[in-house]
Amino acid sequence: MTHKFEDIIARQKAHAFVILVYQTTRIFPDYEKFGLSSQFQRAAVSIAANIAEGYKKISKADKLRFLNMAQGSLEECRYYCILSRDIGYIDIQTYEALNNAVYQASSFLNGYIKG
């Protein structure tokens, strides 16, 4: 059992993904600052933030609602990874790093939900 949200491995993996997204979106064109860069960053942050927020919810239904929102944001980020690759903002190595990070976060989140 964890005593603080920082101990949740799913949140740690999500946080690592957020850092990678911020590092990656720095190279996006300036005109994407309020477009794809912002959307990608907000969706990534939402994953870890919803895990943290759900952590202190007392009812299982409330906790699951926040964890489900985190899952939705994960899937949104999967799409932004694909889009970023397909429009040439990132190379295949960066795409694979992002995809691997989102996969890890997703796997641990699913485990946390079932746990």
Jmol script that loads the backbone (N, CA, C; Angstrom):
load data "model"
ATOM      1  N   MET A   1       0.836  -1.185   0.000  1.00  0.00           N
ATOM      2  CA  MET A   1       0.000   0.000   0.000  1.00  0.00           C
ATOM      3  C   MET A   1       0.883   1.252   0.000  1.00  0.00           C
ATOM      4  N   THR A   2       0.496   2.209  -0.783  1.00  0.00           N
ATOM      5  CA  THR A   2       1.248   3.460  -0.856  1.00  0.00           C
ATOM      6  C   THR A   2       0.708   4.459   0.165  1.00  0.00           C
ATOM      7  N   HIS A   3       1.559   5.362   0.580  1.00  0.00           N
ATOM      8  CA  HIS A   3       1.168   6.374   1.557  1.00  0.00           C
ATOM      9  C   HIS A   3       1.064   7.757   0.937  1.00  0.00           C
ATOM     10  N   LYS A   4       1.471   7.884  -0.304  1.00  0.00           N
ATOM     11  CA  LYS A   4       1.345   9.150  -1.020  1.00  0.00           C
ATOM     12  C   LYS A   4       1.297   8.852  -2.520  1.00  0.00           C
ATOM     13  N   PHE A   5       0.682   9.756  -3.262  1.00  0.00           N
ATOM     14  CA  PHE A   5       0.498   9.495  -4.692  1.00  0.00           C
ATOM     15  C   PHE A   5       1.812   9.380  -5.438  1.00  0.00           C
ATOM     16  N   GLU A   6       2.866   9.993  -4.911  1.00  0.00           N
ATOM     17  CA  GLU A   6       4.168   9.919  -5.574  1.00  0.00           C
ATOM     18  C   GLU A   6       4.713   8.498  -5.638  1.00  0.00           C
ATOM     19  N   ASP A   7       4.229   7.616  -4.750  1.00  0.00           N
ATOM     20  CA  ASP A   7       4.698   6.229  -4.713  1.00  0.00           C
ATOM     21  C   ASP A   7       4.043   5.338  -5.762  1.00  0.00           C
ATOM     22  N   ILE A   8       2.991   5.791  -6.378  1.00  0.00           N
ATOM     23  CA  ILE A   8       2.260   4.981  -7.360  1.00  0.00           C
ATOM     24  C   ILE A   8       3.105   4.863  -8.634  1.00  0.00           C
ATOM     25  N   ILE A   9       3.462   3.656  -8.984  1.00  0.00           N
ATOM     26  CA  ILE A   9       4.327   3.450 -10.152  1.00  0.00           C
ATOM     27  C   ILE A   9       3.664   3.960 -11.428  1.00  0.00           C
ATOM     28  N   ALA A  10       2.361   3.790 -11.556  1.00  0.00           N
ATOM     29  CA  ALA A  10       1.650   4.294 -12.733  1.00  0.00           C
ATOM     30  C   ALA A  10       1.815   5.805 -12.848  1.00  0.00           C
ATOM     31  N   ARG A  11       1.769   6.501 -11.732  1.00  0.00           N
ATOM     32  CA  ARG A  11       1.944   7.959 -11.734  1.00  0.00           C
ATOM     33  C   ARG A  11       3.385   8.306 -12.086  1.00  0.00           C
ATOM     34  N   GLN A  12       4.345   7.523 -11.596  1.00  0.00           N
ATOM     35  CA  GLN A  12       5.752   7.756 -11.922  1.00  0.00           C
ATOM     36  C   GLN A  12       6.001   7.597 -13.418  1.00  0.00           C
ATOM     37  N   LYS A  13       5.414   6.560 -14.002  1.00  0.00           N
ATOM     38  CA  LYS A  13       5.561   6.324 -15.448  1.00  0.00           C
ATOM     39  C   LYS A  13       4.876   7.439 -16.227  1.00  0.00           C
ATOM     40  N   ALA A  14       3.719   7.873 -15.762  1.00  0.00           N
ATOM     41  CA  ALA A  14       3.003   8.966 -16.424  1.00  0.00           C
ATOM     42  C   ALA A  14       3.825  10.252 -16.336  1.00  0.00           C
ATOM     43  N   HIS A  15       4.436  10.499 -15.195  1.00  0.00           N
ATOM     44  CA  HIS A  15       5.264  11.694 -15.018  1.00  0.00           C
ATOM     45  C   HIS A  15       6.463  11.662 -15.977  1.00  0.00           C
ATOM     46  N   ALA A  16       7.095  10.515 -16.103  1.00  0.00           N
ATOM     47  CA  ALA A  16       8.220  10.377 -17.035  1.00  0.00           C
ATOM     48  C   ALA A  16       7.760  10.679 -18.462  1.00  0.00           C
ATOM     49  N   PHE A  17       6.547  10.239 -18.803  1.00  0.00           N
ATOM     50  CA  PHE A  17       5.991  10.528 -20.126  1.00  0.00           C
ATOM     51  C   PHE A  17       5.769  12.030 -20.300  1.00  0.00           C
ATOM     52  N   VAL A  18       5.263  12.702 -19.276  1.00  0.00           N
ATOM     53  CA  VAL A  18       5.042  14.152 -19.334  1.00  0.00           C
ATOM     54  C   VAL A  18       6.355  14.866 -19.638  1.00  0.00           C
ATOM     55  N   ILE A  19       7.408  14.488 -18.934  1.00  0.00           N
ATOM     56  CA  ILE A  19       8.717  15.116 -19.150  1.00  0.00           C
ATOM     57  C   ILE A  19       9.160  14.917 -20.597  1.00  0.00           C
ATOM     58  N   LEU A  20       8.991  13.714 -21.113  1.00  0.00           N
ATOM     59  CA  LEU A  20       9.364  13.422 -22.497  1.00  0.00           C
ATOM     60  C   LEU A  20       8.533  14.244 -23.483  1.00  0.00           C
ATOM     61  N   VAL A  21       7.261  14.393 -23.208  1.00  0.00           N
ATOM     62  CA  VAL A  21       6.398  15.204 -24.081  1.00  0.00           C
ATOM     63  C   VAL A  21       6.867  16.660 -24.092  1.00  0.00           C
ATOM     64  N   TYR A  22       7.162  17.212 -22.926  1.00  0.00           N
ATOM     65  CA  TYR A  22       7.641  18.598 -22.878  1.00  0.00           C
ATOM     66  C   TYR A  22       8.958  18.753 -23.621  1.00  0.00           C
ATOM     67  N   GLN A  23       9.862  17.802 -23.471  1.00  0.00           N
ATOM     68  CA  GLN A  23      11.133  17.863 -24.184  1.00  0.00           C
ATOM     69  C   GLN A  23      10.910  17.781 -25.694  1.00  0.00           C
ATOM     70  N   THR A  24       9.992  16.921 -26.094  1.00  0.00           N
ATOM     71  CA  THR A  24       9.721  16.717 -27.516  1.00  0.00           C
ATOM     72  C   THR A  24       9.032  17.923 -28.143  1.00  0.00           C
ATOM     73  N   THR A  25       8.057  18.485 -27.473  1.00  0.00           N
ATOM     74  CA  THR A  25       7.290  19.587 -28.074  1.00  0.00           C
ATOM     75  C   THR A  25       8.093  20.878 -28.154  1.00  0.00           C
ATOM     76  N   ARG A  26       9.236  20.947 -27.489  1.00  0.00           N
ATOM     77  CA  ARG A  26      10.113  22.121 -27.634  1.00  0.00           C
ATOM     78  C   ARG A  26      10.582  22.291 -29.070  1.00  0.00           C
ATOM     79  N   ILE A  27      10.666  21.177 -29.813  1.00  0.00           N
ATOM     80  CA  ILE A  27      11.159  21.253 -31.196  1.00  0.00           C
ATOM     81  C   ILE A  27      10.043  21.486 -32.203  1.00  0.00           C
ATOM     82  N   PHE A  28       8.801  21.506 -31.760  1.00  0.00           N
ATOM     83  CA  PHE A  28       7.681  21.742 -32.673  1.00  0.00           C
ATOM     84  C   PHE A  28       7.760  23.187 -33.179  1.00  0.00           C
ATOM     85  N   PRO A  29       7.192  23.442 -34.347  1.00  0.00           N
ATOM     86  CA  PRO A  29       7.204  24.816 -34.875  1.00  0.00           C
ATOM     87  C   PRO A  29       6.532  25.793 -33.906  1.00  0.00           C
ATOM     88  N   ASP A  30       7.002  27.035 -33.926  1.00  0.00           N
ATOM     89  CA  ASP A  30       6.447  28.059 -33.034  1.00  0.00           C
ATOM     90  C   ASP A  30       4.943  28.242 -33.228  1.00  0.00           C
ATOM     91  N   TYR A  31       4.455  28.074 -34.454  1.00  0.00           N
ATOM     92  CA  TYR A  31       3.031  28.277 -34.684  1.00  0.00           C
ATOM     93  C   TYR A  31       2.168  27.192 -34.037  1.00  0.00           C
ATOM     94  N   GLU A  32       2.794  26.136 -33.516  1.00  0.00           N
ATOM     95  CA  GLU A  32       2.058  25.089 -32.800  1.00  0.00           C
ATOM     96  C   GLU A  32       1.997  25.336 -31.289  1.00  0.00           C
ATOM     97  N   LYS A  33       2.581  26.444 -30.840  1.00  0.00           N
ATOM     98  CA  LYS A  33       2.628  26.736 -29.405  1.00  0.00           C
ATOM     99  C   LYS A  33       1.244  26.649 -28.757  1.00  0.00           C
ATOM    100  N   PHE A  34       0.237  27.183 -29.416  1.00  0.00           N
ATOM    101  CA  PHE A  34      -1.116  27.164 -28.864  1.00  0.00           C
ATOM    102  C   PHE A  34      -1.993  26.120 -29.556  1.00  0.00           C
ATOM    103  N   GLY A  35      -1.359  25.279 -30.356  1.00  0.00           N
ATOM    104  CA  GLY A  35      -2.064  24.213 -31.057  1.00  0.00           C
ATOM    105  C   GLY A  35      -1.655  22.858 -30.526  1.00  0.00           C
ATOM    106  N   LEU A  36      -1.012  22.075 -31.365  1.00  0.00           N
ATOM    107  CA  LEU A  36      -0.656  20.712 -31.016  1.00  0.00           C
ATOM    108  C   LEU A  36       0.255  20.639 -29.786  1.00  0.00           C
ATOM    109  N   SER A  37       1.228  21.531 -29.672  1.00  0.00           N
ATOM    110  CA  SER A  37       2.124  21.496 -28.510  1.00  0.00           C
ATOM    111  C   SER A  37       1.336  21.613 -27.215  1.00  0.00           C
ATOM    112  N   SER A  38       0.466  22.580 -27.160  1.00  0.00           N
ATOM    113  CA  SER A  38      -0.336  22.811 -25.961  1.00  0.00           C
ATOM    114  C   SER A  38      -1.272  21.638 -25.676  1.00  0.00           C
ATOM    115  N   GLN A  39      -1.947  21.149 -26.702  1.00  0.00           N
ATOM    116  CA  GLN A  39      -2.874  20.025 -26.522  1.00  0.00           C
ATOM    117  C   GLN A  39      -2.145  18.772 -26.025  1.00  0.00           C
ATOM    118  N   PHE A  40      -0.998  18.498 -26.632  1.00  0.00           N
ATOM    119  CA  PHE A  40      -0.203  17.324 -26.270  1.00  0.00           C
ATOM    120  C   PHE A  40       0.259  17.436 -24.812  1.00  0.00           C
ATOM    121  N   GLN A  41       0.775  18.589 -24.445  1.00  0.00           N
ATOM    122  CA  GLN A  41       1.249  18.797 -23.082  1.00  0.00           C
ATOM    123  C   GLN A  41       0.107  18.676 -22.069  1.00  0.00           C
ATOM    124  N   ARG A  42      -1.019  19.294 -22.370  1.00  0.00           N
ATOM    125  CA  ARG A  42      -2.144  19.256 -21.430  1.00  0.00           C
ATOM    126  C   ARG A  42      -2.681  17.850 -21.255  1.00  0.00           C
ATOM    127  N   ALA A  43      -2.758  17.096 -22.347  1.00  0.00           N
ATOM    128  CA  ALA A  43      -3.248  15.716 -22.256  1.00  0.00           C
ATOM    129  C   ALA A  43      -2.275  14.860 -21.454  1.00  0.00           C
ATOM    130  N   ALA A  44      -0.975  15.058 -21.661  1.00  0.00           N
ATOM    131  CA  ALA A  44       0.030  14.284 -20.926  1.00  0.00           C
ATOM    132  C   ALA A  44      -0.029  14.601 -19.428  1.00  0.00           C
ATOM    133  N   VAL A  45      -0.107  15.875 -19.094  1.00  0.00           N
ATOM    134  CA  VAL A  45      -0.194  16.278 -17.691  1.00  0.00           C
ATOM    135  C   VAL A  45      -1.458  15.710 -17.059  1.00  0.00           C
ATOM    136  N   SER A  46      -2.519  15.661 -17.818  1.00  0.00           N
ATOM    137  CA  SER A  46      -3.801  15.158 -17.319  1.00  0.00           C
ATOM    138  C   SER A  46      -3.707  13.706 -16.844  1.00  0.00           C
ATOM    139  N   ILE A  47      -2.859  12.923 -17.479  1.00  0.00           N
ATOM    140  CA  ILE A  47      -2.703  11.520 -17.083  1.00  0.00           C
ATOM    141  C   ILE A  47      -2.236  11.441 -15.631  1.00  0.00           C
ATOM    142  N   ALA A  48      -1.088  12.040 -15.368  1.00  0.00           N
ATOM    143  CA  ALA A  48      -0.512  11.988 -14.023  1.00  0.00           C
ATOM    144  C   ALA A  48      -1.388  12.725 -13.008  1.00  0.00           C
ATOM    145  N   ALA A  49      -1.966  13.851 -13.420  1.00  0.00           N
ATOM    146  CA  ALA A  49      -2.797  14.632 -12.502  1.00  0.00           C
ATOM    147  C   ALA A  49      -4.056  13.867 -12.087  1.00  0.00           C
ATOM    148  N   ASN A  50      -4.663  13.158 -13.010  1.00  0.00           N
ATOM    149  CA  ASN A  50      -5.865  12.389 -12.668  1.00  0.00           C
ATOM    150  C   ASN A  50      -5.535  11.190 -11.789  1.00  0.00           C
ATOM    151  N   ILE A  51      -4.374  10.587 -11.980  1.00  0.00           N
ATOM    152  CA  ILE A  51      -3.949   9.503 -11.083  1.00  0.00           C
ATOM    153  C   ILE A  51      -3.780  10.071  -9.672  1.00  0.00           C
ATOM    154  N   ALA A  52      -3.111  11.218  -9.585  1.00  0.00           N
ATOM    155  CA  ALA A  52      -2.896  11.840  -8.275  1.00  0.00           C
ATOM    156  C   ALA A  52      -4.222  12.238  -7.632  1.00  0.00           C
ATOM    157  N   GLU A  53      -5.110  12.824  -8.405  1.00  0.00           N
ATOM    158  CA  GLU A  53      -6.392  13.256  -7.852  1.00  0.00           C
ATOM    159  C   GLU A  53      -7.242  12.071  -7.416  1.00  0.00           C
ATOM    160  N   GLY A  54      -7.241  11.025  -8.205  1.00  0.00           N
ATOM    161  CA  GLY A  54      -8.015   9.844  -7.863  1.00  0.00           C
ATOM    162  C   GLY A  54      -7.488   9.117  -6.643  1.00  0.00           C
ATOM    163  N   TYR A  55      -6.206   9.275  -6.367  1.00  0.00           N
ATOM    164  CA  TYR A  55      -5.568   8.571  -5.253  1.00  0.00           C
ATOM    165  C   TYR A  55      -6.278   8.811  -3.924  1.00  0.00           C
ATOM    166  N   LYS A  56      -6.699  10.023  -3.647  1.00  0.00           N
ATOM    167  CA  LYS A  56      -7.297  10.359  -2.349  1.00  0.00           C
ATOM    168  C   LYS A  56      -8.822  10.226  -2.332  1.00  0.00           C
ATOM    169  N   LYS A  57      -9.420   9.828  -3.418  1.00  0.00           N
ATOM    170  CA  LYS A  57     -10.868   9.648  -3.417  1.00  0.00           C
ATOM    171  C   LYS A  57     -11.219   8.440  -2.558  1.00  0.00           C
ATOM    172  N   ILE A  58     -12.238   8.606  -1.762  1.00  0.00           N
ATOM    173  CA  ILE A  58     -12.618   7.559  -0.815  1.00  0.00           C
ATOM    174  C   ILE A  58     -13.433   6.461  -1.483  1.00  0.00           C
ATOM    175  N   SER A  59     -14.396   6.853  -2.290  1.00  0.00           N
ATOM    176  CA  SER A  59     -15.235   5.823  -2.911  1.00  0.00           C
ATOM    177  C   SER A  59     -14.532   5.228  -4.123  1.00  0.00           C
ATOM    178  N   LYS A  60     -14.734   3.955  -4.311  1.00  0.00           N
ATOM    179  CA  LYS A  60     -14.138   3.250  -5.451  1.00  0.00           C
ATOM    180  C   LYS A  60     -14.630   3.847  -6.766  1.00  0.00           C
ATOM    181  N   ALA A  61     -15.904   4.225  -6.820  1.00  0.00           N
ATOM    182  CA  ALA A  61     -16.465   4.801  -8.042  1.00  0.00           C
ATOM    183  C   ALA A  61     -15.771   6.115  -8.397  1.00  0.00           C
ATOM    184  N   ASP A  62     -15.540   6.973  -7.398  1.00  0.00           N
ATOM    185  CA  ASP A  62     -14.840   8.234  -7.650  1.00  0.00           C
ATOM    186  C   ASP A  62     -13.414   7.979  -8.127  1.00  0.00           C
ATOM    187  N   LYS A  63     -12.733   7.072  -7.437  1.00  0.00           N
ATOM    188  CA  LYS A  63     -11.352   6.739  -7.800  1.00  0.00           C
ATOM    189  C   LYS A  63     -11.296   6.229  -9.246  1.00  0.00           C
ATOM    190  N   LEU A  64     -12.193   5.324  -9.590  1.00  0.00           N
ATOM    191  CA  LEU A  64     -12.208   4.760 -10.942  1.00  0.00           C
ATOM    192  C   LEU A  64     -12.543   5.799 -11.999  1.00  0.00           C
ATOM    193  N   ARG A  65     -13.375   6.766 -11.649  1.00  0.00           N
ATOM    194  CA  ARG A  65     -13.721   7.834 -12.602  1.00  0.00           C
ATOM    195  C   ARG A  65     -12.465   8.617 -12.981  1.00  0.00           C
ATOM    196  N   PHE A  66     -11.644   8.969 -11.997  1.00  0.00           N
ATOM    197  CA  PHE A  66     -10.419   9.710 -12.288  1.00  0.00           C
ATOM    198  C   PHE A  66      -9.403   8.851 -13.039  1.00  0.00           C
ATOM    199  N   LEU A  67      -9.311   7.587 -12.681  1.00  0.00           N
ATOM    200  CA  LEU A  67      -8.384   6.701 -13.386  1.00  0.00           C
ATOM    201  C   LEU A  67      -8.834   6.467 -14.822  1.00  0.00           C
ATOM    202  N   ASN A  68     -10.134   6.440 -15.043  1.00  0.00           N
ATOM    203  CA  ASN A  68     -10.657   6.314 -16.399  1.00  0.00           C
ATOM    204  C   ASN A  68     -10.366   7.571 -17.222  1.00  0.00           C
ATOM    205  N   MET A  69     -10.425   8.734 -16.580  1.00  0.00           N
ATOM    206  CA  MET A  69     -10.052   9.970 -17.288  1.00  0.00           C
ATOM    207  C   MET A  69      -8.576   9.922 -17.671  1.00  0.00           C
ATOM    208  N   ALA A  70      -7.746   9.370 -16.787  1.00  0.00           N
ATOM    209  CA  ALA A  70      -6.323   9.218 -17.102  1.00  0.00           C
ATOM    210  C   ALA A  70      -6.151   8.309 -18.317  1.00  0.00           C
ATOM    211  N   GLN A  71      -6.929   7.217 -18.372  1.00  0.00           N
ATOM    212  CA  GLN A  71      -6.864   6.315 -19.532  1.00  0.00           C
ATOM    213  C   GLN A  71      -7.255   7.046 -20.811  1.00  0.00           C
ATOM    214  N   GLY A  72      -8.281   7.872 -20.731  1.00  0.00           N
ATOM    215  CA  GLY A  72      -8.702   8.645 -21.905  1.00  0.00           C
ATOM    216  C   GLY A  72      -7.607   9.585 -22.378  1.00  0.00           C
ATOM    217  N   SER A  73      -6.947  10.244 -21.442  1.00  0.00           N
ATOM    218  CA  SER A  73      -5.848  11.140 -21.805  1.00  0.00           C
ATOM    219  C   SER A  73      -4.678  10.373 -22.395  1.00  0.00           C
ATOM    220  N   LEU A  74      -4.439   9.169 -21.908  1.00  0.00           N
ATOM    221  CA  LEU A  74      -3.395   8.316 -22.483  1.00  0.00           C
ATOM    222  C   LEU A  74      -3.684   8.026 -23.948  1.00  0.00           C
ATOM    223  N   GLU A  75      -4.913   7.683 -24.235  1.00  0.00           N
ATOM    224  CA  GLU A  75      -5.277   7.376 -25.627  1.00  0.00           C
ATOM    225  C   GLU A  75      -5.189   8.624 -26.506  1.00  0.00           C
ATOM    226  N   GLU A  76      -5.560   9.762 -25.946  1.00  0.00           N
ATOM    227  CA  GLU A  76      -5.410  11.019 -26.680  1.00  0.00           C
ATOM    228  C   GLU A  76      -3.940  11.243 -27.026  1.00  0.00           C
ATOM    229  N   CYS A  77      -3.061  10.977 -26.073  1.00  0.00           N
ATOM    230  CA  CYS A  77      -1.625  11.141 -26.306  1.00  0.00           C
ATOM    231  C   CYS A  77      -1.094  10.146 -27.342  1.00  0.00           C
ATOM    232  N   ARG A  78      -1.635   8.941 -27.339  1.00  0.00           N
ATOM    233  CA  ARG A  78      -1.227   7.978 -28.386  1.00  0.00           C
ATOM    234  C   ARG A  78      -1.480   8.575 -29.769  1.00  0.00           C
ATOM    235  N   TYR A  79      -2.629   9.212 -29.906  1.00  0.00           N
ATOM    236  CA  TYR A  79      -2.950   9.828 -31.193  1.00  0.00           C
ATOM    237  C   TYR A  79      -1.988  10.974 -31.507  1.00  0.00           C
ATOM    238  N   TYR A  80      -1.683  11.813 -30.517  1.00  0.00           N
ATOM    239  CA  TYR A  80      -0.766  12.929 -30.754  1.00  0.00           C
ATOM    240  C   TYR A  80       0.625  12.434 -31.135  1.00  0.00           C
ATOM    241  N   CYS A  81       1.041  11.286 -30.612  1.00  0.00           N
ATOM    242  CA  CYS A  81       2.316  10.681 -31.016  1.00  0.00           C
ATOM    243  C   CYS A  81       2.284  10.324 -32.503  1.00  0.00           C
ATOM    244  N   ILE A  82       1.206   9.676 -32.911  1.00  0.00           N
ATOM    245  CA  ILE A  82       1.054   9.284 -34.317  1.00  0.00           C
ATOM    246  C   ILE A  82       1.002  10.514 -35.211  1.00  0.00           C
ATOM    247  N   LEU A  83       0.192  11.484 -34.823  1.00  0.00           N
ATOM    248  CA  LEU A  83       0.054  12.705 -35.614  1.00  0.00           C
ATOM    249  C   LEU A  83       1.390  13.428 -35.745  1.00  0.00           C
ATOM    250  N   SER A  84       2.106  13.568 -34.635  1.00  0.00           N
ATOM    251  CA  SER A  84       3.403  14.256 -34.652  1.00  0.00           C
ATOM    252  C   SER A  84       4.381  13.576 -35.589  1.00  0.00           C
ATOM    253  N   ARG A  85       4.348  12.249 -35.606  1.00  0.00           N
ATOM    254  CA  ARG A  85       5.204  11.482 -36.519  1.00  0.00           C
ATOM    255  C   ARG A  85       4.766  11.689 -37.967  1.00  0.00           C
ATOM    256  N   ASP A  86       3.475  11.566 -38.196  1.00  0.00           N
ATOM    257  CA  ASP A  86       2.974  11.592 -39.571  1.00  0.00           C
ATOM    258  C   ASP A  86       3.075  12.958 -40.244  1.00  0.00           C
ATOM    259  N   ILE A  87       3.095  14.028 -39.458  1.00  0.00           N
ATOM    260  CA  ILE A  87       3.249  15.355 -40.072  1.00  0.00           C
ATOM    261  C   ILE A  87       4.706  15.828 -40.032  1.00  0.00           C
ATOM    262  N   GLY A  88       5.593  14.943 -39.587  1.00  0.00           N
ATOM    263  CA  GLY A  88       7.023  15.208 -39.663  1.00  0.00           C
ATOM    264  C   GLY A  88       7.606  16.047 -38.542  1.00  0.00           C
ATOM    265  N   TYR A  89       6.897  16.191 -37.433  1.00  0.00           N
ATOM    266  CA  TYR A  89       7.439  16.957 -36.310  1.00  0.00           C
ATOM    267  C   TYR A  89       8.457  16.147 -35.512  1.00  0.00           C
ATOM    268  N   ILE A  90       8.317  14.828 -35.545  1.00  0.00           N
ATOM    269  CA  ILE A  90       9.263  13.968 -34.828  1.00  0.00           C
ATOM    270  C   ILE A  90       9.733  12.849 -35.755  1.00  0.00           C
ATOM    271  N   ASP A  91      10.915  12.364 -35.475  1.00  0.00           N
ATOM    272  CA  ASP A  91      11.447  11.246 -36.259  1.00  0.00           C
ATOM    273  C   ASP A  91      10.990   9.923 -35.642  1.00  0.00           C
ATOM    274  N   ILE A  92      11.326   8.843 -36.289  1.00  0.00           N
ATOM    275  CA  ILE A  92      10.848   7.522 -35.854  1.00  0.00           C
ATOM    276  C   ILE A  92      11.414   7.153 -34.475  1.00  0.00           C
ATOM    277  N   GLN A  93      12.657   7.541 -34.192  1.00  0.00           N
ATOM    278  CA  GLN A  93      13.237   7.227 -32.884  1.00  0.00           C
ATOM    279  C   GLN A  93      12.488   7.946 -31.761  1.00  0.00           C
ATOM    280  N   THR A  94      12.142   9.190 -31.985  1.00  0.00           N
ATOM    281  CA  THR A  94      11.388   9.954 -30.984  1.00  0.00           C
ATOM    282  C   THR A  94       9.991   9.370 -30.836  1.00  0.00           C
ATOM    283  N   TYR A  95       9.393   9.012 -31.963  1.00  0.00           N
ATOM    284  CA  TYR A  95       8.072   8.385 -31.907  1.00  0.00           C
ATOM    285  C   TYR A  95       8.121   7.098 -31.085  1.00  0.00           C
ATOM    286  N   GLU A  96       9.117   6.286 -31.333  1.00  0.00           N
ATOM    287  CA  GLU A  96       9.232   5.021 -30.604  1.00  0.00           C
ATOM    288  C   GLU A  96       9.466   5.255 -29.108  1.00  0.00           C
ATOM    289  N   ALA A  97      10.248   6.266 -28.761  1.00  0.00           N
ATOM    290  CA  ALA A  97      10.472   6.585 -27.342  1.00  0.00           C
ATOM    291  C   ALA A  97       9.163   7.033 -26.683  1.00  0.00           C
ATOM    292  N   LEU A  98       8.426   7.900 -27.368  1.00  0.00           N
ATOM    293  CA  LEU A  98       7.133   8.354 -26.844  1.00  0.00           C
ATOM    294  C   LEU A  98       6.154   7.193 -26.741  1.00  0.00           C
ATOM    295  N   ASN A  99       6.100   6.394 -27.777  1.00  0.00           N
ATOM    296  CA  ASN A  99       5.174   5.267 -27.810  1.00  0.00           C
ATOM    297  C   ASN A  99       5.492   4.267 -26.698  1.00  0.00           C
ATOM    298  N   ASN A 100       6.773   4.018 -26.477  1.00  0.00           N
ATOM    299  CA  ASN A 100       7.182   3.114 -25.406  1.00  0.00           C
ATOM    300  C   ASN A 100       6.793   3.685 -24.037  1.00  0.00           C
ATOM    301  N   ALA A 101       7.005   4.976 -23.845  1.00  0.00           N
ATOM    302  CA  ALA A 101       6.673   5.618 -22.570  1.00  0.00           C
ATOM    303  C   ALA A 101       5.173   5.603 -22.314  1.00  0.00           C
ATOM    304  N   VAL A 102       4.384   5.843 -23.353  1.00  0.00           N
ATOM    305  CA  VAL A 102       2.924   5.833 -23.175  1.00  0.00           C
ATOM    306  C   VAL A 102       2.442   4.405 -22.939  1.00  0.00           C
ATOM    307  N   TYR A 103       3.078   3.438 -23.573  1.00  0.00           N
ATOM    308  CA  TYR A 103       2.724   2.031 -23.350  1.00  0.00           C
ATOM    309  C   TYR A 103       3.013   1.629 -21.904  1.00  0.00           C
ATOM    310  N   GLN A 104       4.163   2.010 -21.394  1.00  0.00           N
ATOM    311  CA  GLN A 104       4.506   1.691 -20.003  1.00  0.00           C
ATOM    312  C   GLN A 104       3.518   2.330 -19.034  1.00  0.00           C
ATOM    313  N   ALA A 105       3.227   3.601 -19.249  1.00  0.00           N
ATOM    314  CA  ALA A 105       2.281   4.290 -18.368  1.00  0.00           C
ATOM    315  C   ALA A 105       0.916   3.610 -18.417  1.00  0.00           C
ATOM    316  N   SER A 106       0.497   3.232 -19.598  1.00  0.00           N
ATOM    317  CA  SER A 106      -0.796   2.570 -19.775  1.00  0.00           C
ATOM    318  C   SER A 106      -0.827   1.214 -19.074  1.00  0.00           C
ATOM    319  N   SER A 107       0.235   0.448 -19.232  1.00  0.00           N
ATOM    320  CA  SER A 107       0.301  -0.872 -18.606  1.00  0.00           C
ATOM    321  C   SER A 107       0.224  -0.775 -17.085  1.00  0.00           C
ATOM    322  N   PHE A 108       0.982   0.140 -16.516  1.00  0.00           N
ATOM    323  CA  PHE A 108       0.980   0.303 -15.061  1.00  0.00           C
ATOM    324  C   PHE A 108      -0.339   0.886 -14.569  1.00  0.00           C
ATOM    325  N   LEU A 109      -0.934   1.771 -15.357  1.00  0.00           N
ATOM    326  CA  LEU A 109      -2.241   2.320 -14.978  1.00  0.00           C
ATOM    327  C   LEU A 109      -3.296   1.215 -14.966  1.00  0.00           C
ATOM    328  N   ASN A 110      -3.296   0.378 -15.981  1.00  0.00           N
ATOM    329  CA  ASN A 110      -4.247  -0.723 -16.024  1.00  0.00           C
ATOM    330  C   ASN A 110      -4.047  -1.658 -14.836  1.00  0.00           C
ATOM    331  N   GLY A 111      -2.799  -1.915 -14.472  1.00  0.00           N
ATOM    332  CA  GLY A 111      -2.507  -2.734 -13.308  1.00  0.00           C
ATOM    333  C   GLY A 111      -2.987  -2.089 -12.013  1.00  0.00           C
ATOM    334  N   TYR A 112      -2.813  -0.784 -11.912  1.00  0.00           N
ATOM    335  CA  TYR A 112      -3.249  -0.045 -10.724  1.00  0.00           C
ATOM    336  C   TYR A 112      -4.768  -0.097 -10.600  1.00  0.00           C
ATOM    337  N   ILE A 113      -5.453   0.019 -11.715  1.00  0.00           N
ATOM    338  CA  ILE A 113      -6.919  -0.031 -11.710  1.00  0.00           C
ATOM    339  C   ILE A 113      -7.412  -1.408 -11.250  1.00  0.00           C
ATOM    340  N   LYS A 114      -6.758  -2.438 -11.742  1.00  0.00           N
ATOM    341  CA  LYS A 114      -7.178  -3.814 -11.386  1.00  0.00           C
ATOM    342  C   LYS A 114      -6.767  -4.197  -9.971  1.00  0.00           C
ATOM    343  N   GLY A 115      -5.678  -3.528  -9.476  1.00  0.00           N
ATOM    344  CA  GLY A 115      -5.099  -3.886  -8.185  1.00  0.00           C
ATOM    345  C   GLY A 115      -6.006  -3.679  -7.047  1.00  0.00           C
TER     346      GLY A 115
END
end "model"
wireframe off; spacefill off
backbone 0.3
color backbone group
